[in-house]
């Protein structure tokens, strides 16, 4: 069982260091490079493509990250992420065109941040079970120091060292992600056995309960050729958590069909051949059919391995799909808003020191409420998803306030409101998927969710840039983003009502 402490708190520190350094870099990108992007003549669409590609590319590697985590472990993946993060930002200091910004910051740096998210997320969830929410809260609280301190540091660096010198210093700061990777250790060194622990037993009981919830999917059949009477045993059923139930199906009339299943632990299919074929002496035909069956088995094994490696069985669970769509919409909105904040405040006519103050005030409020999030959750006694939905609703209201108020004082009030609900939703967001998906499927689930996030950024980013160019203001972008986030909340609410009604109907019968 997870240690729920011990070296796990060092894992929390490692995740905190990584997030403290990498997350603020995304938020201050426009602050650091904004003037240069405008000097080289980039439009709002160009800037949006760069920033959203930076988010999307790393997230699109989610499937690959899940496989890498299974094959290499989170420590090696974290080292690789540190390398890409440092090289990406270091080379961005020398970027002078749309293409170079897209490659250095949009692709290389993004690869590192995407790998880091998966590695540290899995590492922390592996070391904690009962105290997972507190561990996440502590990690994100420490991480919040980055968005508070770095915006105050950047104006001084720009004044003293210029743009290129500032970018190189920030790259040197990012090299400390190697230190964070060094702190990760395999869970095997720290596991403990406590079979009497009621919480752990309940956790495993939950997995077993999910395993009994069968969701049969009608399989697809593909015609591979012809043969005489064959008894193909073990018709596989594609299900989230279940093993197959063997059945028999008989095929004749010179044709047989083959089932390709993405499920696990499917036994070989014994084949009985009519003795009349042997008597006819068509050994060549039998050899050809035998080779065909071998090839078919290889194809089956390939899909079976791919399904197991990437946890593709999760994509047939409608609740899981609805969960990751809602999270992806919210993440797309939140990260784009964070990236565009400095540019929006510049459009509002604020000076750089005022922009730095706004970002620090928001981050300070976020830090306080990240730490308070687990205790708020205990008081409300609701599931992480319900609490997350509540935070998203109030966060949308705060952002509407941000775009319509006038005056620096009222902007600071909106910054405090956004910081409060950003702090709360950050903790609950990272508990939604682990509270639904079994631990052994968490790397694959994380990869699928990150992949969907990447698709969202690729599709939605240019749209935001287009809206800004057409309207001439970022206010339209904020309204659109808020509507998208509320759409995710609405989808979750509909799903919960459907599930509740079905459960009520079953209880009545």
Protein Blocks (a to p, Z undefined) as FASTA:
>chain_A
ZZkiajlmmmmmmmmmmmmmmmmmmmmmmmmmmmmmmmnopafklmmmmmmmmmmmmmmm
mmmmmmmmmmnopmlmmmmmmmmmmmmmmmmmmgcbfklmmmmmmmmmmmmmmmmmmmmm
mmmmmmpcklmmmmmmmmmmmmmmmmmmmmmmmmmmmmmnojmlmmmmmmmmmmmmmmmm
mmpccfklmgccdfkbmklmmmmmmmmmmmmmccddddddddfbdcdddddehiadddfk
bccdddddddeehiacddddfbehiacddddddfklmmnopaklmmmmmmmmmmmmmmmm
mmmmmmmmnopmlmmpmklmmmmmmmmmmmmmmmmmmmmmmmmmmmnopafklmmmmmmm
mmmmmmmmmmmmmmmmmmnopafklmmmmmmmmmmmmmmmmmmpgcjklmmmmmmmmmmm
mmmmmmmmmmmmmmmpcfklmmmmmmmmmmmmmmmmmmmmmmmmmmmmmnopaklmmmmm
mmmmmmmmmmmmmmmmmmmmmmmmmmmZZ
